[in-house]
Each structure stands twice: as structure tokens, then as C-alpha cells.
């Protein structure tokens, strides 16, 4: 079952979040005034591509190509639904 999130959306990290690599945590994180969200490797790879220039469809294609894994769409779209619900991304 495919998650519902428009592939034509052009996501970026929402304010007040700041996306960065955190050396002490050895992972990508989202920083915000009240704290920090540690991201798993997959979430970090997706969010680092949310630059306000790539569409969701382009992000999916790029991830499938980079990691040589076909059919990542459902997982990536599910992440976008969750991230959108948490306010992490703006479209």
C-alpha cells in the first residue's frame, strides 16, 4: 500500500528546525529550540535532499539510484507523511 504524499511536492526542512550532521551523535539530527531529534540513516538520507529544489519523485529516484535499491517509493512516501505530520518539512 502506497502512502499518500504528492510526488510533485518540493519539500524543504521547516522552520524552526535545522538539519545537520552531529558528530557527537554520529548521525544526522534535526535541531529545534526545545531540543534535538536523532534521525536514523534512512531519514537522514531523505532529509538531506529536502533542499526546496528537488521534488519528492526526484528524491525517490536519486535514492534508488544511489543505493541500487528499486521500489523505495512506498517507504520514502511513508516517511514524508510522517515528517509532514510532525512539522519537519515545508512544501
N, C-alpha and C positions, 0 to 999 in steps of 0.2 A: 504494500500500500504506500503510495507516494504522499508525502506531506504537502500541504498546500502553502506554497510561497511562490510569488511570481519570479520566474527566471529572468524577466526583463528588469527587475529592480536593480538599482545601483547602490549597494549598501556602503556605509561608512561607519566607523566607530562613533557612537553617540556621545555627546557631551553629557555629563562631566567626566566620562571615562577616558582614560589614557591607556593605550595598548603599548606594551613594551616587553622586552626580554629582561627578566630579573635574574641576574647571575646568582644571587644568594639562594633563590628558589630553584634554579636550574630549569626554568620553564617560562613560557610567556604568561603574562598576567594582565589583568585589567585593573588599573588603579582608579580609585574614586575617593572623594573627600573622607568617607567613613571607613575606608579600608581597601582591601585587595581581593580579587578573585583569581585564584590559581587556575590556569587552563590546562587541560590535557593536551597532548601533542596534536591531535586532530583539530581541536578547537583553535589552537594557536595557528596552525597552517591555514585554516579558513579565515580567521580574523585578520591575519597579516595581509591578506589580499583584499580586504574591505577598505579600499582607498578612495571610494567615491568616483572611481573611473571604470572599474570592471562591473559587468552585470553578473548576477548570480549564475547564469548559464555559462559565462566565460570562466568564472571561478571554478565551477564544476569541471569543465573541460581541462583547465590548467592542472587541477589536482589529479584527475585521471591520467593525464599525460605524464606529469612529474613522478607519480608513484606507480605508474604502469598497472593501475587497477581500474578495470572497467566497472561501470554501473555504480558509481559513488553517489549518483543523484539523490536517491532516497535518503541516504544518511546525511548528506550536506543540506538538503532541504529541511530535514527534521531539525538539524542544528539551527538553521536560520529561523524556523518557527519558534524554537526555544529562546534563542538570543533576542529575537524581537519581543517576545513576551516578557523578558527580563529587562528590556530597555537598553540593551547593549549596543544595538545598531540603529542607525537612522537610514531611511530610504528616500 
